[in-house]
Amino acid sequence: MSEAAPAPQVRVVDAPLAAPSATQGLLEVFRRRYLLRLLVRREIQARYQGSVLGLFWSYLNPLSQFFLYWFIFGQVMLRGQNVETFAIHVFSGFIIVHFFTETFSSGTRSIVRNKSLVQKMAVPREMFPVSAMLVSLYHVVPPMIILLIASVAYGWLPDAGGMLAVVLALTLIMLLGTALALFFSTANVFFRDFGSAVNLMLHFVRFGVPMVYPLTMIFARLNDFWTEVYLANPLTIAVCLFQRAFWVGSTNDPAATDAMNMPSHLFERSLIMIAVAAVLLLIAQRVFTRLENKIPERL
């Protein structure tokens, strides 16, 4: 009579089950850079899927915008007035405003739009708003190339202050847009009205910054107190930084244009705004961490 086979050993692990998420926050997002790159690439490919022209649209759309600004403002509305290279002025602001609105809008919808990945993949959920910001940053490059070519055509030359202004403006929008995307992407999971509310708020952004009108109009029509309130808007400072980098140098007298059209202590103001945006991002991360465990069940 054969011996009975030994019973299989059962290994007992005294450890809690791992949740399908990571809670290390933004640091963990950048530790998993490979997954972040895959997500950004997926978002970019999905945007141009089924398109014949593909990535060419990212150049054609801003080019058409620049032509409209040049024709409407330069040849129709402001023709004969003392407004130099106003198309560069408007388009500089357009790039920054579009970067912010794209980051804020797509970041707010990012978790709901990727709910299947959020529920199944063990990744930090902050990765989705961050990837939305990086996709928007990727689409800043084509209009910046167009702006650079147009500025050179008007006689623009690069300078150290202008290059610093570009870096400060992009840094400010990256921090501010990501912070707001973290806040509102979480809120949009619990109440879908926030997605619509964000779209409504963004309708006012273009007219709340000196993009389609010069900052001198604000200086002339508002007293000192309300001018400072206007300049307390970080988007206003970011737009002025981009205009300092490209528009000022494309005019006949850059020094005079800078003195008349730029706010005082522009670079100092931008550093303060970046610090405030960084603090806001830390607060947004804390709020996101507190609520992220409830996200899968609400999706």
Order of alpha helices (4+ residues) and beta strands (2+ residues): beta-alpha-alpha-alpha-alpha-alpha-beta-alpha-alpha-alpha-alpha-alpha-alpha-alpha-alpha-alpha-alpha
